[in-house]
Amino acid sequence: MKKERKVYSCFIDQFKCINLILKIMGEKDKEIIGHNIKYLRKEKGFTQQELADRRGIRRASIGAYEECRATPR
């Protein structure tokens, strides 16, 4: 019984570690996407409103993407 508990505990610790790594990677991906959207928007000379109108979304969504508070769906 002790060995089972130890194996289970080890599995839970590894699972927590993997979840943490995935969470960190997800935040980094969100940051990269946001910076790319802002860079490309400025490169094309669009305002956030102009880009939002072209994409059919709200201007606030563009701002959220660029500030890494959300990711495009």
C-alpha positions in Angstrom: 0.0 0.0 0.0 2.8 2.4 0.8 4.4 1.9 -2.6 1.1 2.6 -4.4 0.7 5.8 -2.4 4.3 6.9 -3.2 3.8 6.2 -7.0 0.5 8.1 -6.9 2.0 11.0 -5.1 4.9 11.1 -7.6 2.4 11.1 -10.5 0.4 14.0 -8.9 3.6 16.0 -8.5 4.6 15.4 -12.1 1.1 16.3 -13.3 1.2 19.6 -11.4 4.6 20.4 -12.9 3.3 19.7 -16.4 0.3 21.9 -15.8 2.5 24.7 -14.6 4.8 24.4 -17.7 1.8 24.4 -20.0 0.4 27.4 -18.3 3.6 29.3 -18.6 3.9 28.3 -22.3 0.4 29.5 -22.9 1.1 32.9 -21.4 4.2 33.2 -23.5 2.3 32.3 -26.6 -0.4 34.9 -25.8 2.4 37.5 -25.4 4.0 36.6 -28.8 0.6 36.7 -30.5 -0.2 40.1 -29.0 3.1 41.6 -29.9 2.8 40.3 -33.5 -0.7 41.7 -33.9 0.4 45.2 -32.7 3.6 45.1 -34.9 1.8 44.1 -38.0 -1.1 46.5 -37.4 1.4 49.4 -37.1 3.4 48.1 -40.0 0.3 48.4 -42.2 -0.5 51.8 -40.8 -3.9 50.8 -39.3 -5.5 52.1 -36.1 -7.0 49.6 -33.8 -10.4 50.7 -35.0 -9.5 50.2 -38.6 -8.2 46.7 -38.0 -11.3 45.8 -35.9 -13.6 47.1 -38.7 -11.7 45.0 -41.3 -12.0 41.9 -39.1 -15.6 42.5 -38.0 -14.8 42.6 -34.3 -14.8 45.3 -31.6 -11.9 47.7 -31.1 -11.6 46.6 -27.5 -10.8 43.1 -28.7 -7.8 44.3 -30.7 -6.6 46.2 -27.6 -7.0 43.1 -25.4 -5.1 41.0 -27.9 -2.2 43.5 -28.1 -2.1 43.9 -24.3 -2.0 40.1 -24.0 -5.3 40.0 -22.0 -6.9 37.8 -24.6 -6.1 35.7 -27.7 -7.9 35.6 -31.0 -10.3 32.7 -31.5 
